[in-house]
Amino acid sequence: MASPWPTQAGARAFYGAPGTNHVLLQLPYPMTYDGKPISRISINEKCARSAERALLQIAKEYSAEDRKKLGLSIYGGCFNNRPMRGGKQLSMHAYACAIDFDPVRNQLKWGKEKARLAKPDCEAFWRAWEAEGWISLGRLRNFDWMHVQAARL
């Protein structure tokens, strides 16, 4: 199946200017952000339904206890109008088409040896995103395991 998502270079043409076209996505399971409970996130409208389907699948695959243990209920952010770390191009977070999970245990430069989301018990999490065409920089490049994006490299 061909990916429905643009390349990173085509993100602005597809998603619109940073900070635009956002909707609130009601989360299908409880999450926390900075230790506080959240029930919805701001995300680009073009990928919101896809994110919802992936999260619903994750809720089906993992119990509340497992989601907590694996960090799947720790939200690290979606919209953030900034350049990529160490670069000049805009991050996919600027278009609200990327979501981070459990950033403390999946730090940017950590590879599969250290990142929590790189462990085999997280395979169903990744399959849920990949079924929607989202990509993981961790799975493709072995860094930034916290991050999924609705944009191709």
C-alpha positions as CSV (number, residue, x, y, z in Angstrom):
1,M,0.0,0.0,0.0
2,A,1.3,3.5,-0.9
3,S,1.7,5.9,2.0
4,P,-1.0,8.5,2.2
5,W,1.4,11.0,3.7
6,P,3.7,13.5,2.1
7,T,7.4,13.6,2.2
8,Q,8.9,15.8,4.9
9,A,9.8,18.3,2.1
10,G,6.1,18.4,1.1
11,A,4.7,18.7,4.6
12,R,3.8,22.4,4.3
13,A,2.0,22.0,1.0
14,F,0.0,19.1,2.4
15,Y,-0.6,20.1,6.0
16,G,-0.6,23.9,5.7
17,A,1.4,26.5,7.5
18,P,2.6,25.6,11.0
19,G,0.0,26.3,13.6
20,T,-3.0,25.9,11.2
21,N,-5.5,23.2,10.5
22,H,-5.5,21.8,14.0
23,V,-8.3,19.8,15.6
24,L,-8.6,18.4,19.1
25,L,-8.4,14.6,19.1
26,Q,-10.1,12.9,22.0
27,L,-7.7,10.2,23.3
28,P,-9.2,6.7,23.4
29,Y,-7.3,5.9,26.6
30,P,-6.0,8.0,29.5
31,M,-2.6,9.6,29.0
32,T,-0.4,12.0,31.0
33,Y,1.7,15.0,29.9
34,D,4.4,16.1,32.3
35,G,2.7,14.0,35.0
36,K,-0.7,15.5,34.5
37,P,-3.7,13.7,33.1
38,I,-4.8,14.6,29.6
39,S,-7.8,13.5,27.5
40,R,-7.2,15.1,24.2
41,I,-4.4,16.5,22.0
42,S,-4.1,19.2,19.3
43,I,-3.1,17.6,16.0
44,N,-3.4,18.4,12.3
45,E,-6.8,17.6,10.9
46,K,-5.4,15.6,8.0
47,C,-3.8,13.0,10.2
48,A,-6.2,13.1,13.2
49,R,-8.5,10.2,12.1
50,S,-5.4,8.0,11.3
51,A,-3.9,8.8,14.7
52,E,-7.2,7.9,16.4
53,R,-7.3,4.6,14.6
54,A,-3.7,3.7,15.6
55,L,-4.4,4.7,19.3
56,L,-7.7,2.7,19.3
57,Q,-5.7,-0.3,18.1
58,I,-3.1,0.2,20.8
59,A,-5.9,0.4,23.4
60,K,-7.1,-3.0,22.0
61,E,-3.7,-4.6,22.1
62,Y,-2.5,-3.4,25.5
63,S,-4.1,-3.3,28.9
64,A,-4.1,-0.1,30.9
65,E,-1.4,-1.6,33.1
66,D,0.7,-2.5,30.1
67,R,0.3,0.9,28.4
68,K,1.5,2.5,31.6
69,K,4.4,0.1,32.1
70,L,5.6,0.5,28.5
71,G,5.1,4.3,28.5
72,L,2.4,4.2,25.8
73,S,0.3,6.5,28.0
74,I,3.0,9.1,28.5
75,Y,2.4,11.8,25.9
76,G,5.5,13.8,24.9
77,G,3.9,16.3,22.5
78,C,2.6,16.8,19.0
79,F,2.5,20.5,17.9
80,N,5.7,22.5,18.5
81,N,6.6,25.1,15.9
82,R,10.4,24.6,15.8
83,P,13.2,23.3,13.5
84,M,14.4,19.8,13.7
85,R,16.9,19.2,16.4
86,G,20.3,20.3,15.1
87,G,18.9,21.5,11.8
88,K,17.2,24.4,10.0
89,Q,14.3,22.6,8.3
90,L,11.0,22.6,10.3
91,S,10.3,19.6,12.5
92,M,7.3,17.5,11.6
93,H,6.0,18.7,15.0
94,A,5.6,22.2,13.5
95,Y,2.9,20.7,11.3
96,A,1.3,18.8,14.1
97,C,1.8,15.5,12.2
98,A,4.2,13.9,14.7
99,I,3.6,12.5,18.2
100,D,6.2,11.7,20.9
101,F,5.7,9.0,23.6
102,D,7.6,8.6,26.9
103,P,10.5,11.0,26.0
104,V,12.4,10.3,29.3
105,R,12.9,6.5,28.4
106,N,13.3,7.1,24.7
107,Q,15.7,10.0,24.4
108,L,16.5,11.4,21.0
109,K,20.0,9.9,20.5
110,W,19.3,6.6,22.2
111,G,19.4,3.5,20.0
112,K,17.6,0.2,20.4
113,E,20.0,-0.9,23.1
114,K,18.6,1.8,25.5
115,A,15.2,3.0,24.2
116,R,12.2,1.4,26.0
117,L,10.0,1.5,22.9
118,A,12.6,-0.5,21.0
119,K,11.9,-3.6,23.1
120,P,9.9,-6.6,21.6
121,D,6.9,-6.0,23.8
122,C,6.3,-2.8,21.9
123,E,5.9,-4.5,18.5
124,A,2.1,-4.2,18.4
125,F,2.5,-0.4,19.2
126,W,4.6,0.0,16.1
127,R,2.4,-2.2,13.9
128,A,-0.6,0.0,14.8
129,W,1.2,3.1,13.5
130,E,2.7,1.4,10.5
131,A,-0.7,0.1,9.5
132,E,-1.7,3.8,9.1
133,G,1.5,4.7,7.2
134,W,3.1,6.5,10.0
135,I,6.9,6.0,10.4
136,S,9.2,5.6,13.3
137,L,12.7,7.1,13.1
138,G,13.7,4.6,15.7
139,R,12.7,1.6,13.5
140,L,14.1,3.2,10.3
141,R,17.2,5.0,11.6
142,N,17.7,3.7,15.2
143,F,17.3,7.1,17.0
144,D,14.3,9.1,18.3
145,W,12.3,6.0,19.4
146,M,9.8,8.3,21.1
147,H,8.6,9.7,17.7
148,V,6.0,8.7,15.1
149,Q,5.2,10.9,12.1
150,A,2.6,11.0,9.3
151,A,5.3,12.0,6.8
152,R,7.8,10.0,4.8
153,L,11.5,10.7,4.8
